[in-house]
Amino acid sequence: MQGWRKILLEVVSLLISCVIAIPIYLVIVNSFKTGAEASDLGLSLPTKWSIWNNYTDVFVSAKIPQALWNTTILTVVSVFFIIIFCSLSAYFIQRRENRVSKLIQTIIIAGLILPSSIITTYMLMFDLNLVRTYLGVILLYIAGNYAFLTYVYIGFFHSIPRELDEAAIIDGVRPYGLFWRIIFPLLKPVSASVLIIAFMSVWNDFTTPFYFLNTASRFTLSLTVYFFFGQHSSDWNLVFADIIIVSLPVVILYLFLQRYIVEGLTAGAVKS
């Protein structure tokens, strides 16, 4: 009986995987077709392959190199500071049980619950002269991911015993050295998870660049898909090729770091 249940679960899992895989296959295979074939949105292989023409056309007309540069700057800088700020905040909150840490934790909870407002945020950014600047968008990304990812780090810190801190202090390690030399290297699994989550959040984001970085010279990859579709709504082969180009870096990063994701998110979940 147990064997039949296992087989049934595997079959159900396979069917669910197929449901997810079919749209992915549709996008990939139609990005290899000519415009006439791709307009049918079929699942068959191309009768005439047009891989080189499609992707080179997208690179030029969608200005992919410039958009890739803009997206890379925003993503790398934002993710770097998200990891630094969130890990430091989580360490302080989890290790110190005083009024200041409790106040910070309350503010973080409020950040998780309270909705954001585009209008008030835009007015604030405009008054600070941060609209249409890399710095302004990076600060928004850090603020937008700070609350949730700090709690991800807090959960992981429960799996690191406090005795490790005490032993390091007895050995003469200073506070900054304690975190950077001893604690931070132990955060590799959860940092990989945070990196993936933050990277996907920033790389795929459309709303923030659309409102706060809406200049042609600073379009991100997600904006190229939007404007490229508006100009080539009938050229599905080019639209799909653009989607593949935009999605590929995230997929590659996920494949390299996937073994850390579950470990980082679940570590400390059963400890108080």
VMD Tcl script that draws the C-alpha trace (Angstrom):
set ca {
  {0.00 0.00 0.00}
  {2.83 2.36 0.88}
  {4.43 1.62 -2.50}
  {1.26 2.58 -4.40}
  {0.99 5.83 -2.44}
  {4.58 6.69 -3.31}
  {3.97 5.96 -7.00}
  {0.77 8.04 -6.94}
  {2.57 10.98 -5.36}
  {5.32 10.75 -7.96}
  {2.77 10.73 -10.78}
  {0.96 13.75 -9.31}
  {4.28 15.56 -8.88}
  {5.20 14.77 -12.47}
  {1.88 16.14 -13.75}
  {2.30 19.33 -11.73}
  {5.84 19.69 -13.10}
  {4.50 19.34 -16.63}
  {1.95 22.09 -16.00}
  {4.79 24.38 -14.93}
  {7.18 23.25 -17.67}
  {4.79 23.68 -20.62}
  {4.70 27.53 -20.50}
  {8.49 27.58 -20.15}
  {8.85 25.29 -23.15}
  {6.37 27.45 -25.08}
  {8.47 30.57 -24.52}
  {11.76 28.87 -25.39}
  {10.65 27.05 -28.54}
  {8.79 30.07 -29.94}
  {11.83 32.28 -29.43}
  {13.57 30.06 -32.01}
  {10.87 30.45 -34.68}
  {10.19 33.02 -37.36}
  {7.57 35.68 -36.70}
  {4.89 33.92 -38.74}
  {5.36 30.59 -36.95}
  {5.59 32.11 -33.48}
  {2.31 33.98 -33.95}
  {0.49 30.63 -33.73}
  {1.89 30.11 -30.19}
  {2.25 26.40 -30.89}
  {4.33 23.79 -29.09}
  {5.85 22.22 -32.20}
  {9.51 22.61 -33.09}
  {10.36 25.28 -35.69}
  {10.25 24.30 -39.34}
  {12.74 27.09 -39.94}
  {15.13 27.97 -37.12}
  {15.73 31.67 -36.56}
  {17.73 31.71 -33.34}
  {20.57 34.01 -34.36}
  {18.36 36.54 -36.15}
  {15.84 36.74 -33.28}
  {18.34 37.22 -30.49}
  {20.61 39.64 -32.34}
  {17.57 41.69 -33.36}
  {16.42 41.85 -29.73}
  {19.87 42.81 -28.49}
  {20.00 45.77 -30.83}
  {16.41 47.02 -30.93}
  {15.67 46.53 -27.20}
  {19.05 48.05 -26.22}
  {19.83 45.03 -24.05}
  {23.49 45.93 -23.27}
  {22.51 49.29 -21.73}
  {19.57 47.78 -19.85}
  {21.77 44.91 -18.64}
  {24.33 47.37 -17.30}
  {21.65 49.37 -15.46}
  {20.04 46.25 -14.00}
  {23.41 44.80 -12.94}
  {24.40 47.97 -11.08}
  {21.08 48.18 -9.24}
  {20.98 44.46 -8.42}
  {24.58 43.95 -7.29}
  {24.74 47.05 -5.10}
  {21.26 46.50 -3.62}
  {21.82 42.81 -2.84}
  {25.23 43.54 -1.29}
  {23.86 46.10 1.16}
  {20.74 44.04 1.84}
  {22.92 41.14 3.00}
  {25.11 43.41 5.13}
  {22.33 45.44 6.77}
  {19.94 42.53 7.32}
  {22.57 40.22 8.81}
  {23.87 42.91 11.17}
  {20.36 43.89 12.28}
  {19.33 40.28 12.82}
  {22.45 39.58 14.87}
  {21.79 42.59 17.11}
  {18.10 41.77 17.56}
  {18.56 38.06 18.22}
  {21.58 38.36 20.52}
  {20.53 41.36 22.61}
  {17.26 41.33 24.51}
  {16.87 44.96 25.54}
  {14.48 47.81 24.81}
  {16.36 49.02 21.76}
  {16.37 45.62 20.06}
  {12.69 45.10 20.91}
  {11.86 48.53 19.46}
  {13.73 47.70 16.25}
  {11.92 44.37 16.06}
  {8.57 46.15 16.43}
  {9.48 48.55 13.62}
  {10.46 45.62 11.40}
  {7.13 43.91 12.09}
  {5.38 47.14 11.14}
  {7.40 47.12 7.91}
  {6.08 43.65 7.14}
  {2.45 44.59 7.82}
  {2.01 48.16 6.63}
  {1.44 48.61 2.86}
  {3.65 50.92 0.84}
  {2.35 53.93 -1.06}
  {3.76 54.96 -4.42}
  {2.48 58.55 -4.19}
  {3.97 59.43 -0.80}
  {7.18 57.55 -1.61}
  {7.53 59.44 -4.89}
  {6.94 62.78 -3.16}
  {9.57 61.98 -0.56}
  {12.09 60.83 -3.18}
  {11.38 63.95 -5.27}
  {11.99 66.26 -2.29}
  {15.29 64.46 -1.65}
  {16.29 64.78 -5.33}
  {16.56 60.99 -5.62}
  {14.11 60.47 -8.50}
  {15.79 59.09 -11.66}
  {18.96 58.25 -9.75}
  {20.60 54.91 -9.05}
  {20.98 55.83 -5.38}
  {17.27 56.47 -4.90}
  {16.22 53.16 -6.46}
  {18.87 51.23 -4.52}
  {17.64 52.74 -1.24}
  {14.08 51.73 -2.13}
  {15.16 48.16 -2.83}
  {17.03 47.94 0.47}
  {14.06 49.32 2.39}
  {11.58 47.09 0.56}
  {13.48 43.87 1.31}
  {14.84 44.78 4.73}
  {12.01 43.62 7.00}
  {11.38 40.16 5.56}
  {15.02 39.22 4.97}
  {16.04 40.39 8.44}
  {13.56 37.88 9.85}
  {15.05 35.21 7.62}
  {18.43 35.91 9.23}
  {16.91 35.98 12.73}
  {15.53 32.48 12.21}
  {18.95 31.23 11.19}
  {20.70 32.85 14.16}
  {18.67 30.60 16.47}
  {20.76 27.70 15.16}
  {24.04 29.39 16.15}
  {24.68 28.94 19.89}
  {25.42 31.99 22.02}
  {28.27 30.05 23.63}
  {30.22 30.58 20.42}
  {30.09 34.35 20.99}
  {31.14 33.97 24.60}
  {34.07 31.72 23.71}
  {35.29 34.20 21.10}
  {35.04 37.13 23.53}
  {37.01 35.15 26.16}
  {39.69 34.57 23.51}
  {39.95 38.34 23.06}
  {38.01 38.80 19.83}
  {36.51 42.27 19.53}
  {32.82 42.80 18.66}
  {33.36 43.65 14.99}
  {35.83 40.82 14.60}
  {33.37 38.47 16.30}
  {30.73 39.11 13.66}
  {32.85 39.35 10.53}
  {35.46 36.69 11.29}
  {33.39 34.10 13.19}
  {29.64 34.63 12.79}
  {29.34 35.88 9.21}
  {31.14 32.89 7.62}
  {28.59 30.63 9.35}
  {25.78 32.49 7.56}
  {26.71 31.08 4.15}
  {23.53 28.95 3.71}
  {21.08 31.67 4.73}
  {23.05 34.34 2.86}
  {22.72 32.24 -0.30}
  {18.95 32.11 0.27}
  {18.80 35.84 0.89}
  {20.92 36.45 -2.20}
  {18.51 34.47 -4.37}
  {15.40 36.12 -2.92}
  {16.81 39.65 -3.10}
  {18.34 39.07 -6.54}
  {15.04 37.88 -7.99}
  {13.14 40.69 -6.29}
  {15.40 43.40 -7.71}
  {16.21 41.85 -11.10}
  {12.59 41.15 -12.00}
  {11.09 44.27 -10.46}
  {9.06 46.45 -12.80}
  {7.22 48.96 -10.60}
  {10.16 50.73 -8.95}
  {12.17 51.45 -12.13}
  {8.98 52.40 -13.97}
  {8.11 55.14 -11.48}
  {11.49 56.21 -10.13}
  {13.94 55.54 -12.98}
  {11.79 56.20 -16.01}
  {14.37 57.55 -18.46}
  {15.37 55.82 -21.69}
  {19.07 55.76 -20.82}
  {18.37 53.99 -17.51}
  {15.79 51.41 -18.51}
  {16.19 48.08 -16.74}
  {15.68 44.68 -18.37}
  {12.13 44.37 -17.03}
  {11.25 47.70 -18.64}
  {12.68 46.56 -21.99}
  {10.17 43.68 -22.01}
  {7.31 46.11 -21.36}
  {8.29 48.68 -23.99}
  {9.55 46.07 -26.43}
  {6.18 44.30 -26.30}
  {4.45 47.61 -26.95}
  {6.52 48.12 -30.10}
  {6.52 44.48 -31.26}
  {3.21 43.12 -29.99}
  {2.81 41.07 -33.18}
  {6.39 39.73 -33.16}
  {6.02 37.01 -30.56}
  {9.33 35.41 -31.50}
  {11.17 38.60 -30.53}
  {9.11 39.11 -27.38}
  {9.86 35.56 -26.22}
  {13.55 36.01 -27.02}
  {13.57 39.17 -24.90}
  {11.93 37.28 -22.01}
  {14.58 34.52 -22.25}
  {17.42 37.05 -22.16}
  {15.94 38.81 -19.13}
  {15.25 35.57 -17.23}
  {18.48 33.70 -17.98}
  {20.75 35.32 -15.31}
  {18.24 34.53 -12.54}
  {17.91 30.92 -13.70}
  {21.69 30.45 -13.81}
  {22.14 31.93 -10.33}
  {19.37 29.71 -8.96}
  {20.94 26.58 -10.44}
  {24.26 27.36 -8.76}
  {22.78 28.18 -5.34}
  {19.68 25.97 -5.19}
  {21.18 23.52 -2.68}
  {21.51 26.33 -0.13}
  {17.98 27.70 -0.41}
  {15.99 25.18 1.64}
  {18.83 24.80 4.14}
  {19.05 28.54 4.69}
  {15.31 29.12 5.01}
  {14.59 26.20 7.35}
  {17.64 26.32 9.63}
  {16.63 27.41 13.11}
  {12.94 26.92 12.37}
  {12.54 24.35 15.14}
  {14.73 26.10 17.69}
  {13.73 28.85 20.06}
}
mol new
graphics top color blue
foreach p $ca { graphics top sphere $p radius 0.5 }
foreach p [lrange $ca 0 end-1] q [lrange $ca 1 end] { graphics top cylinder $p $q radius 0.2 }
display resetview
